[in-house]
Each structure stands twice: as C-alpha cells, then as structure tokens.
Amino acid sequence: MIEFIMQYWLEVIFGIVVAGVGAVFVSLRSKLKKQIEKEKALEKGVCSLLRAEMIRSGEKYIQKRYCNIYAKDTFDKAYKAYHDLGGNGTMTELHEQVMNLPAQEQEKNKCSERED
C-alpha cells in the first residue's frame, strides 16, 4: 500500500514540476517575443530619426557649400549607425555629397567685389 501511494505521489509531483516548467517556458517565450518586437520598433524609430537628421544637416551643408570636419565626423557616424541599423542605400549619395564638401568656407572672389 505504501509503495502504491509513493508511486502515485512521485508521478503527481513529477507532473506538477513538468507543468510548472512548461508554464515558465511559455511565459518567457512570450516576454522574449514582445521584447524582440520592441527592439525592432526602436531600431526603426532610431533609423528614421538618423535619416531625418542626415537629410536636414546634409541639405544645410550642401546649401552652405562647405562642412567643417566636426560636422563631417558627426554626419559620417550617423550614416554608419543608420546602415548598421538596417537603413537602405538611399542615403549613400547624400553622404558622398557631404563628405566631398570642402571643410572651410571658400573665400569670395575679391576682384568681383571691387568691380561693383
């Protein structure tokens, strides 16, 4: 009789343990899936912000016709982060244009100013 009770108690305990482990696994899997979705959304958001900032600053420097070395460094880092986050190649042309700008403002032609 004691053996019979011991046998079934072990099966019940084993069943409870297995069910508990399964429940923990399902819960962790659900939390992990939500965390992955949040990370993807954050990546897309940061990528969009980087893109918007590169467009804004890129257009500004192209209009000024120069870009100092600190701004170029910042722009280049934003461009690399954009690509690391999965950004497509649409920013490559703008990046190349900004990187090819002179680092200092070009002096105006003084001869043309005197003629006025």
Secondary structure, 3 states (H helix, E strand, C coil): CHHHHHHHHHHHHHHHHHHHHHHHHHHHHHHHHHHHHHHHHHHHHHHHHHHHHHHHHHHHHHHHCCCCHHHHHHHHHHHHHHHHCCCCHHHHHHHHHHHCCCCCCCCCCHHHHHHC
